[in-house]
Amino acid sequence: MAAWFFKGSAIQDRLPLPAPQELDERLSLFLPFICPAVPRAIWLHQSGKQLVQWPIQELETLRTGKVNVPSRLLKGGSRIEVSGVTASQADVEVAFQVPKLDKAHKFDPRWTYKAQDLCTRKVAKTRGGLGPFGIMVLATEGLEEYTAIYFTIFKNHSRHAVLMCSDQSKSSLNNSTDKANYGVFLNVDPTKDKISLRTLVSPPPT
């Protein structure tokens, strides 16, 4: 589980202290920083190279109204709308299995520590190789607004590199909203494992 918690205006817009008429808006921007994030368990990965985090088990008791989508084959450029989700908050779990990896683009070693920069350049609508594939959340009917969480697979010598991105570029029509993209390379082998994602979705404060 990778986590990003920022939702608000650009950093340079947060100071100086807001005028009284701006207080309600600015408070909503500061809330992600002063409120606790989702409680989670953290442990050391079996490889000993990284930490693993996951929402605590007690959150399972909050789940109601389960909506299940059977496994299906996805074609390039296709979208599947999940109907029946009426709650303002959602706990989404999805897994992708990629049987053929020969179309993966070559990984550039210079990208090793530049996942976020790569996600900024390769936004969710940029197609090529194996990806992007993932989910869109908080989407309007005409996709004027949405947040995309997606994966792209690269060929890195004898193994593969899996890039995970959170694309905020279309998250709001409000130009003052921060729309930075976030990214990380995952420690997963797509030749052996499914690429799994769990996303806790909640609308931004109003």
C-alpha positions as CSV (number, residue, x, y, z in Angstrom):
1,M,0.0,0.0,0.0
2,A,1.4,3.4,-1.0
3,A,-0.1,6.5,0.5
4,W,-0.4,10.1,-0.4
5,F,-2.5,12.5,1.8
6,F,-2.2,15.9,0.3
7,K,-5.3,17.7,-1.1
8,G,-5.3,21.4,-1.4
9,S,-3.7,24.5,-3.0
10,A,0.0,24.8,-4.0
11,I,2.5,25.0,-1.2
12,Q,3.5,28.6,-2.0
13,D,-0.2,29.6,-1.7
14,R,-0.5,28.5,2.0
15,L,1.3,31.4,3.5
16,P,0.8,34.1,4.8
17,L,-2.0,33.4,7.3
18,P,-5.3,33.7,5.5
19,A,-7.7,36.6,5.9
20,P,-10.9,35.9,7.8
21,Q,-13.0,35.6,4.6
22,E,-10.6,32.9,3.4
23,L,-10.5,31.0,6.6
24,D,-13.0,28.3,5.8
25,E,-11.3,27.4,2.5
26,R,-7.8,27.5,4.0
27,L,-8.8,25.4,7.0
28,S,-9.9,22.6,4.6
29,L,-6.4,22.8,3.0
30,F,-4.6,22.4,6.3
31,L,-6.8,19.6,7.6
32,P,-4.8,16.8,5.8
33,F,-1.7,17.9,7.7
34,I,-3.2,18.3,11.2
35,C,-5.6,15.3,11.1
36,P,-4.4,11.7,11.6
37,A,-4.2,9.6,8.5
38,V,-5.8,6.1,8.1
39,P,-4.6,3.9,10.9
40,R,-2.3,1.2,9.5
41,A,-0.1,-1.7,10.4
42,I,3.5,-1.5,9.3
43,W,6.0,-4.4,9.1
44,L,9.3,-5.3,7.4
45,H,9.0,-7.0,4.0
46,Q,10.3,-10.6,3.9
47,S,13.1,-9.3,1.6
48,G,14.3,-7.1,4.4
49,K,14.6,-4.2,2.0
50,Q,11.4,-2.1,2.6
51,L,8.5,-1.5,4.9
52,V,5.0,-2.8,4.1
53,Q,1.9,-0.9,5.3
54,W,-1.8,-1.9,5.3
55,P,-5.0,-0.5,6.9
56,I,-5.6,-2.0,10.3
57,Q,-8.0,-5.0,10.4
58,E,-10.5,-3.1,12.4
59,L,-11.4,-1.0,9.3
60,E,-13.0,-4.2,7.8
61,T,-15.9,-3.7,10.3
62,L,-16.9,-0.5,8.5
63,R,-17.5,-2.2,5.2
64,T,-21.1,-2.5,4.0
65,G,-22.8,-2.7,0.6
66,K,-20.2,-4.9,-1.2
67,V,-20.1,-4.5,-5.0
68,N,-18.2,-7.3,-6.8
69,V,-17.0,-7.2,-10.4
70,P,-16.1,-10.6,-11.9
71,S,-12.7,-11.1,-13.5
72,R,-12.5,-10.1,-17.1
73,L,-10.1,-9.4,-20.0
74,L,-9.3,-5.8,-20.5
75,K,-8.4,-4.5,-23.9
76,G,-6.2,-1.4,-24.5
77,G,-8.1,1.8,-24.1
78,S,-11.2,0.1,-22.6
79,R,-13.0,1.3,-19.5
80,I,-15.3,-0.6,-17.2
81,E,-17.6,1.4,-15.0
82,V,-18.4,-0.1,-11.6
83,S,-22.1,0.6,-10.9
84,G,-23.9,0.2,-7.6
85,V,-21.4,2.2,-5.5
86,T,-23.6,4.8,-3.8
87,A,-21.6,5.6,-0.6
88,S,-19.6,8.8,-0.2
89,Q,-16.7,6.7,0.8
90,A,-15.4,3.5,-0.7
91,D,-12.8,0.8,0.0
92,V,-11.6,-0.5,-3.3
93,E,-9.6,-3.6,-3.9
94,V,-8.5,-4.6,-7.4
95,A,-5.9,-7.0,-8.9
96,F,-4.3,-7.1,-12.3
97,Q,-2.6,-10.1,-14.0
98,V,-0.5,-9.4,-17.1
99,P,0.1,-12.7,-18.9
100,K,2.3,-11.3,-21.7
101,L,5.1,-8.9,-20.9
102,D,6.9,-8.7,-24.2
103,K,5.5,-5.3,-25.1
104,A,7.0,-3.6,-22.0
105,H,9.1,-0.6,-22.9
106,K,12.8,-0.6,-21.9
107,F,13.6,0.8,-18.4
108,D,16.0,3.7,-18.3
109,P,18.4,3.4,-15.2
110,R,18.2,7.1,-14.8
111,W,14.6,6.7,-13.6
112,T,15.5,4.6,-10.6
113,Y,15.1,7.4,-8.1
114,K,12.8,9.6,-10.2
115,A,9.4,7.8,-10.0
116,Q,7.5,11.0,-9.3
117,D,9.1,12.9,-12.2
118,L,8.2,10.0,-14.4
119,C,4.6,10.0,-13.3
120,T,4.5,13.7,-14.0
121,R,5.6,13.2,-17.6
122,K,3.6,10.0,-18.2
123,V,0.2,11.0,-17.1
124,A,-2.7,8.6,-17.1
125,K,-3.8,9.2,-20.7
126,T,-0.3,8.6,-22.2
127,R,-0.4,5.1,-23.7
128,G,2.6,2.9,-24.7
129,G,4.0,-0.4,-23.9
130,L,2.4,-2.1,-20.9
131,G,0.3,0.7,-19.4
132,P,-1.1,2.7,-18.0
133,F,-3.7,0.5,-16.4
134,G,-5.5,1.0,-13.2
135,I,-8.6,2.8,-11.8
136,M,-10.2,6.2,-11.9
137,V,-11.9,7.5,-8.7
138,L,-14.0,10.6,-7.8
139,A,-14.8,10.8,-11.6
140,T,-17.5,13.0,-13.0
141,E,-19.8,11.5,-15.7
142,G,-18.0,13.3,-18.6
143,L,-14.6,12.7,-17.0
144,E,-14.0,16.4,-16.6
145,E,-12.7,15.6,-13.2
146,Y,-11.1,12.3,-11.9
147,T,-8.1,11.0,-10.0
148,A,-6.3,8.1,-11.7
149,I,-4.2,5.5,-9.8
150,Y,-2.4,3.4,-12.4
151,F,0.5,1.1,-13.2
152,T,3.1,0.9,-16.0
153,I,5.4,-2.0,-16.5
154,F,9.0,-1.6,-17.9
155,K,11.6,-4.2,-19.0
156,N,14.7,-3.8,-16.8
157,H,17.4,-6.2,-18.1
158,S,16.4,-9.7,-16.8
159,R,13.5,-8.5,-14.7
160,H,10.6,-5.9,-14.8
161,A,10.0,-2.6,-13.1
162,V,6.5,-1.7,-12.0
163,L,5.7,2.0,-11.7
164,M,2.7,3.1,-9.7
165,C,1.3,6.6,-10.1
166,S,-1.4,8.7,-8.5
167,D,-2.4,11.3,-11.2
168,Q,-4.0,14.4,-9.8
169,S,-3.8,16.5,-13.0
170,K,-7.6,16.2,-13.6
171,S,-8.7,16.0,-10.0
172,S,-10.4,19.4,-10.0
173,L,-11.5,22.2,-12.3
174,N,-10.3,24.6,-9.7
175,N,-7.0,25.9,-11.0
176,S,-5.8,26.8,-7.5
177,T,-6.0,23.2,-6.4
178,D,-2.6,21.4,-6.1
179,K,-2.5,18.8,-8.9
180,A,0.9,17.3,-8.3
181,N,1.4,13.7,-9.4
182,Y,3.0,11.1,-7.1
183,G,4.8,7.8,-7.9
184,V,6.8,4.9,-6.6
185,F,8.4,1.8,-8.0
186,L,6.9,-1.4,-6.5
187,N,8.8,-4.4,-5.3
188,V,6.7,-6.9,-7.3
189,D,7.5,-9.4,-10.0
190,P,4.7,-9.4,-12.6
191,T,5.9,-12.7,-14.0
192,K,4.9,-14.4,-10.8
193,D,2.5,-12.1,-8.9
194,K,-0.7,-10.2,-9.5
195,I,-0.4,-6.4,-9.2
196,S,-2.8,-5.6,-6.4
197,L,-4.1,-2.2,-5.3
198,R,-6.3,-1.2,-2.3
199,T,-7.6,2.4,-2.4
200,L,-9.6,4.2,0.3
201,V,-11.7,6.8,-1.5
202,S,-13.2,9.8,0.3
203,P,-14.4,13.0,-1.3
204,P,-12.4,16.2,-0.6
205,P,-13.6,18.5,2.1
206,T,-16.0,21.2,1.0
